[in-house]
């Protein structure tokens, strides 16, 4: 990370860094001077929002980033979910995106995989599915 990454947070906002949670009490700018895994609060999905297969996949990958103790279990579940989704989708763009997500998971690059799933969320059919197992939660 050459020169660091500057992030501005509003009062009360949280950031998740390497499995830890920071909440700021006033507007603040922070500069991350080395490579860290982080999620901004606005990108964190709540368990009750995992109403579709892609949202469930997003949550699994998110757990890899937020809870290092669950990293391998969540990665295994996410990889299995990708395989199931690829086998049951006919949309080529979504399938190609999922194959890329699977490759990123195989390379243990969850942050990039999460970003890819986030980009695919608007393409997912809006039909809600039956609740799937949430062993990671």
C-alpha positions in Angstrom: 0.0 0.0 0.0 2.1 2.9 -1.3 1.4 6.1 0.6 -1.5 4.5 2.6 -5.2 4.6 2.1 -7.2 7.5 3.6 -10.7 6.8 4.9 -13.1 9.4 6.4 -15.7 8.2 8.9 -18.7 10.1 10.3 -19.5 10.3 14.0 -20.8 7.0 15.2 -19.7 5.1 12.1 -17.9 1.8 12.4 -15.1 0.2 10.5 -14.1 -3.5 10.7 -10.4 -4.0 10.5 -8.7 -7.4 10.6 -11.6 -8.8 12.6 -11.7 -5.9 15.1 -14.5 -3.2 15.2 -13.7 0.5 15.6 -16.4 3.1 16.3 -15.6 6.7 16.1 -17.3 9.4 18.2 -16.7 12.3 15.8 -15.9 12.8 12.1 -12.4 11.5 11.6 -10.0 10.6 8.8 -7.7 7.7 9.2 -4.9 6.5 7.0 -4.2 2.8 6.8 -0.4 2.6 6.3 -0.1 -1.1 5.6 -2.2 -3.8 4.0 -5.2 -4.7 6.2 -8.5 -6.3 5.6 -11.3 -3.8 6.3 -15.0 -3.3 5.7 -16.9 -0.1 6.0 -20.1 -0.3 8.0 -22.2 0.5 4.9 -20.9 -2.7 3.2 -21.8 -5.0 6.1 -24.9 -7.1 5.6 -27.0 -8.2 8.5 -28.1 -11.8 8.9 -31.8 -10.9 8.4 -30.9 -9.4 5.0 -29.7 -12.7 3.6 -32.9 -13.4 1.7 -31.5 -14.6 -1.6 -28.7 -17.1 -2.5 -26.4 -14.3 -3.6 -27.0 -12.3 -0.4 -26.3 -15.5 1.6 -23.0 -15.9 -0.4 -22.1 -12.3 0.3 -22.7 -12.9 4.1 -20.5 -16.0 4.1 -17.6 -14.1 2.4 -18.2 -11.2 4.8 -17.8 -13.5 7.7 -14.4 -14.6 6.4 -13.3 -10.9 6.7 -15.0 -10.0 10.0 -14.3 -13.1 12.1 -10.8 -14.7 11.5 -11.9 -17.7 13.7 -14.6 -18.5 11.1 -12.4 -17.8 8.0 -11.9 -21.4 6.8 -15.4 -22.6 7.7 -17.0 -19.6 6.0 -14.7 -20.1 3.0 -15.7 -23.7 2.6 -19.4 -22.8 2.8 -19.0 -20.0 0.3 -17.1 -22.2 -2.1 -19.9 -24.8 -1.9 -22.5 -22.1 -2.4 -20.7 -20.9 -5.6 -20.6 -24.4 -7.0 -24.3 -24.9 -6.3 -25.2 -21.5 -7.8 -23.2 -22.1 -11.0 -24.8 -25.5 -11.4 -28.3 -24.0 -11.2 -28.0 -20.7 -13.1 -28.6 -20.2 -16.8 -27.6 -16.5 -17.0 -24.1 -16.4 -18.5 -23.0 -13.1 -17.0 -23.9 -14.2 -13.5 -22.3 -17.6 -14.0 -19.1 -16.0 -15.3 -19.1 -13.7 -12.2 -19.6 -16.6 -9.9 -16.7 -18.5 -11.5 -14.6 -15.5 -10.9 -15.8 -15.4 -7.2 -14.9 -19.1 -6.9 -11.4 -18.4 -8.3 -10.9 -15.5 -5.8 -12.0 -17.8 -2.9 -9.6 -20.5 -4.1 -6.8 -17.9 -4.0 -8.0 -16.8 -0.5 -8.8 -13.3 -1.8 -12.1 -12.7 0.1 -12.1 -8.9 -0.2 -12.0 -9.1 -4.0 -14.6 -11.9 -3.9 -16.9 -9.8 -1.8 -16.6 -6.9 -4.2 -17.5 -9.1 -7.1 -20.6 -10.5 -5.3 -21.6 -7.0 -4.4 -21.5 -6.1 -8.1 -23.6 -9.2 -9.0 -26.4 -8.5 -6.4 -28.4 -6.1 -8.7 -28.4 -8.8 -11.4 -29.9 -11.5 -9.1 -33.6 -12.3 -9.6 -35.7 -10.6 -7.0 -37.6 -13.7 -6.0 -36.8 -14.6 -2.4 -35.8 -18.2 -1.6 -36.4 -20.5 1.3 -34.1 -19.8 4.1 -30.8 -21.8 3.8 -28.6 -23.0 6.5 -26.8 -20.1 8.3 -24.2 -22.2 10.1 -21.7 -19.3 10.0 -24.0 -16.8 11.8 
